[in-house]
Amino acid sequence: MAVVREEFEKIYEAVMGPDKPTPKKLLKRAYDGAIIATSYAEILLNQAIAEHGPDAPVSYPDTAYYLPVITALSGEKVTKLGELRPILNRMRAQIKTDLTFENSLLWGESTLYAAEVIEATHYLNKDVVHHEPWSGFLTDPILRKYGIKLVDWTIPGQAVIVGRAKSSKAAAKLVEELMGKGMMIFMSDEIIEQLLEENVKLGVDYIAFPIGNFTQVIHAVNYALRAGMAFGGIPPGLREDHRDYQRRRVRAFVLHLGEIDEVKVAAHFGAIFLGFPVITDQELDEQIPDFYVSHTNYDDLVAYAMELRGIKMTDVKIDIPMNFGPAFEGETIRKNDVFVEMGGGRTNAFELVRMVDQDHITDGKIEVIGPEITSFKAGDRLDFGIMVDIYGRKMQVDFEPVLERRIHYFVNYAEGLWHTAQRDLAWLRISKEAAAKGALFRHYGDILIAKFKSEFPAIVDRVQVRILTDSAAVAEGLKQAREAYRSRDDRMRGLTDDKVEEFYTCKLCQSFAPNHICIITPERVGLCGAVSWLDGKASYEINPTGPNYPIVKGPATDDVKGMWGNVNDAVFQGSNRTIERVNLYTLMEDPMTSCGCFEAIMTILPEANGIMITTREHKGETPCGMTFSTLAGMVGGGTQTPGFMGIGRTYIVSRKFITADGGLARVVWMPKELKEFLHDDLVARAKELGLGEEFINQIADETVGTTIDQILPYLEEKGHPALAMAPIIG
């Protein structure tokens, strides 16, 4: 720890060394502010103890990190109100009167503690703002959703905006610029009302959190410190390690707008204590280079702050009328907000990336084949296709599906565009607001060309895009796409789990399901149906720091259920340390988690001693008494639910399909559409297992019934093998 401290303090030595003038007026304000803050905290704490008693429980909602600032920096796991008194006394005692920069950092630390104590009493007294859009404390599920992206720099940094901007329009411009750069944003005090006046979108979906007023700004700090504990692996109490991690990895800065009082100056030094610079729009008599500076020009304030914090943007500018960046990846477009909708089982829709030679591509060309969005009215649904042709000297056919899956990622970066699922199950929406701003179908092409070329420069030299909105063109393109999908699937058939030394992870869907991670094997496609083992391998070759990485299998812990120690280790880390064990070959014990992009869901039917499978396309009831959407809400989001699991369609005909539970012979019901889709493979697999050619007809579907009472007589009449198997629940 001493080495870390020494390296950390050298950062400040360069700007506050013995030959530098001491900003005594500024330090005096910080000292006074720390005294005020800790005194106020002491008053509120004493009042709370008098009212509730020292044993009253204190906590923030839905967190495993107690009071995170105190937990991270001291290691003390506070659960009772009375435990705060000696901690606060210790923080008051370290406020020494000598006006030195070293002391000012301790005053800042004391102010952080004081704010945490004050907020703990507020939550105890239930006098914090809970209504939208004020967020207050951000719970651990939000930490899991975005924390990893903050520390791996998918989200480039954290902007904490405090105070009041020169005008509401200026506030909106600043925040929208930060959103466009993908920053995580925390707002405190009057700026929140200014943004609401301008109808700026705030909240979890936009990674823009209006945390509240005054000491509620501490929730930006306790979020950052939890990210260090959760994703940096830094144990509670290693104070200098946490400071070092925050400085190096979190890349936060504070924008203070408007007047600055003493308490806010002390809070600023709390930010500096963690390595976060403070930039204000006020003229300052005294500044601390690189850490406490004035910048009054709003036109380049964001650029200046990011440069000061060392945040370099590599994204290209995309000429579209909507904002664009990771801040919009989690945006949801609800039914009433939809202008047009494509796919999702409601219409035909597909997406296809193809490798072409240089004679069959015009770089940058975008065609819309069919009517543009201006020809439609709110609420319309249409057939839709996205066809992307790519030429590259190092491009390979095996890279096609890897790049194709990135369409989901890139489209969701645009404000007002929404995408889920993949291949010929893609589901897209454009919001009314985006349409009003001038969003066009051709803008899908602008986005995809810019992002494929900027994200994959090593393999992508030229890109052209066709957007299909004409139904006949979509139908023709769909035939080509399905041929390509089948060709990719056929390449997988010669590979088996036993013949490879590595499996691959996929965490592409963690923006929707932070604790979910797919384990992809030769005989188990990703839940989305679009990422095979070869795709994972190719993805890792293209981008070793991307969503797919190899797991060396090592020896199996359980060959029958499909458990490997190395896989468990990867799942534990990849699920934000929430899932400890996974079995790949059973539905009944520690099954793989599910995201939200699965093609199908399977669940047990104990009365039939088997399982049923339903799909996104099947809108009706099922024998388990739940529709697809109800089941999706139950199994999605990264939960581990024995007896229920999201899957890719082709996994059903895999040789490793729930082999520990009896395999394909357990399937007693599926929608007719799925039977037809898998028909040839189902028949071939049934014959291979000795179930016979007629097994497909022994599986009930909705034409037989959608309740247990309706399908049981059919299963008995057909002699379904599941009825004679060992009990599925033993």
Beta strands, then each sheet from edge to edge (+ up, - down):
strand 1: 158-163
strand 2: 184-188
strand 3: 208-212
strand 4: 252-257
strand 5: 278-280
strand 6: 292-294
strand 7: 338-343
strand 8: 349-355
strand 9: 366-369
strand 10: 380-382
strand 11: 384-391
strand 12: 417-420
strand 13: 427-431
strand 14: 462-468
strand 15: 502-506
strand 16: 518-520
strand 17: 550-552
strand 18: 556-558
strand 19: 563-564
strand 20: 600-605
strand 21: 610-615
strand 22: 644-647
strand 23: 667-669
sheet 1: 3+ 2+ 1+ 4+ 5+ 6+
sheet 2: 10+ 7+ 13- 12+
sheet 3: 8+ 11+ 14- 9-
sheet 4: 16+ 15- 17+
sheet 5: 18+ 19-
sheet 6: 22+ 20- 21+ 23+
end
